[in-house]
Amino acid sequence: MASGTDTRGEVPGLQSVAMHLACTRFGLTVAEALAGTTVHAARALGLAGEAGVIAPGARADLVVWDADHPAQLVYWVGLDPVAAVVKRGRFVIG
């Protein structure tokens, strides 16, 4: 299952909303919700191997969260736990 928002990453904190809904409304585990907002979402958009993963040859677009465990993101609805943002391998925040 792919999940996400239509903001293209322009509104901080919305990935946690997508994960929250996936876990609380659809019964996904935290690992399934995280995969749904990353690797599965990229595949649904035709970007498998290019986005949604941390791997050689991928875009290197990623967000670093100030969280001890991904499960925290499920409960931080609307908050912005972003510590850093990397776009095409370069830090743009943090």
C-alpha positions as semicolon CSV with decimal commas, in nm:
position;residue;x (nm);y (nm);z (nm)
1;M;0,000;0,000;0,000
2;A;0,130;0,344;-0,090
3;S;0,033;0,646;0,118
4;G;0,130;1,009;0,125
5;T;0,016;1,364;0,061
6;D;-0,002;1,580;-0,246
7;T;0,228;1,856;-0,118
8;R;0,550;1,722;-0,276
9;G;0,723;1,767;0,061
10;E;0,648;2,139;0,075
11;V;0,449;2,123;0,401
12;P;0,657;1,996;0,695
13;G;0,500;1,731;0,916
14;L;0,256;1,582;0,666
15;Q;0,437;1,250;0,636
16;S;0,357;1,195;1,003
17;V;-0,011;1,261;0,924
18;A;-0,006;0,999;0,646
19;M;0,166;0,753;0,880
20;H;-0,079;0,830;1,161
21;L;-0,379;0,760;0,940
22;A;-0,222;0,444;0,800
23;C;-0,165;0,307;1,151
24;T;-0,475;0,425;1,333
25;R;-0,736;0,398;1,058
26;F;-0,603;0,122;0,835
27;G;-0,426;-0,096;1,093
28;L;-0,079;-0,089;0,937
29;T;0,228;-0,142;1,152
30;V;0,475;0,145;1,182
31;A;0,714;-0,037;0,946
32;E;0,434;-0,083;0,690
33;A;0,333;0,284;0,718
34;L;0,693;0,400;0,675
35;A;0,733;0,178;0,368
36;G;0,402;0,311;0,235
37;T;0,527;0,671;0,252
38;T;0,866;0,590;0,101
39;V;0,945;0,287;-0,117
40;H;0,584;0,194;-0,203
41;A;0,488;0,556;-0,276
42;A;0,788;0,590;-0,509
43;R;0,689;0,270;-0,691
44;A;0,329;0,394;-0,728
45;L;0,466;0,711;-0,890
46;G;0,690;0,517;-1,128
47;L;1,007;0,617;-0,938
48;A;1,113;0,276;-0,800
49;G;1,488;0,263;-0,740
50;E;1,517;0,637;-0,799
51;A;1,322;0,766;-0,499
52;G;1,188;0,626;-0,173
53;V;1,510;0,440;-0,088
54;I;1,857;0,512;0,041
55;A;2,072;0,331;-0,212
56;P;2,353;0,386;-0,463
57;G;2,215;0,557;-0,772
58;A;1,903;0,691;-0,597
59;R;1,833;1,064;-0,580
60;A;1,951;1,109;-0,221
61;D;1,643;1,311;-0,130
62;L;1,568;1,241;0,234
63;V;1,451;1,381;0,564
64;V;1,632;1,324;0,893
65;W;1,393;1,325;1,188
66;D;1,469;1,415;1,547
67;A;1,311;1,094;1,678
68;D;1,435;0,793;1,867
69;H;1,207;0,553;1,679
70;P;0,982;0,581;1,370
71;A;0,680;0,498;1,590
72;Q;0,708;0,846;1,740
73;L;0,617;0,997;1,402
74;V;0,277;0,829;1,414
75;Y;0,187;1,031;1,724
76;W;0,346;1,364;1,626
77;V;0,058;1,456;1,396
78;G;0,114;1,795;1,240
79;L;0,437;1,857;1,430
80;D;0,763;1,913;1,251
81;P;1,029;1,672;1,384
82;V;1,262;1,751;1,090
83;A;1,627;1,783;1,191
84;A;1,767;1,800;0,837
85;V;1,663;1,777;0,473
86;V;1,886;1,646;0,196
87;K;1,797;1,709;-0,170
88;R;2,003;1,546;-0,442
89;G;2,274;1,469;-0,188
90;R;2,307;1,822;-0,047
91;F;2,184;1,948;0,290
92;V;1,924;2,221;0,239
93;I;1,808;2,233;0,602
94;G;2,013;2,132;0,904
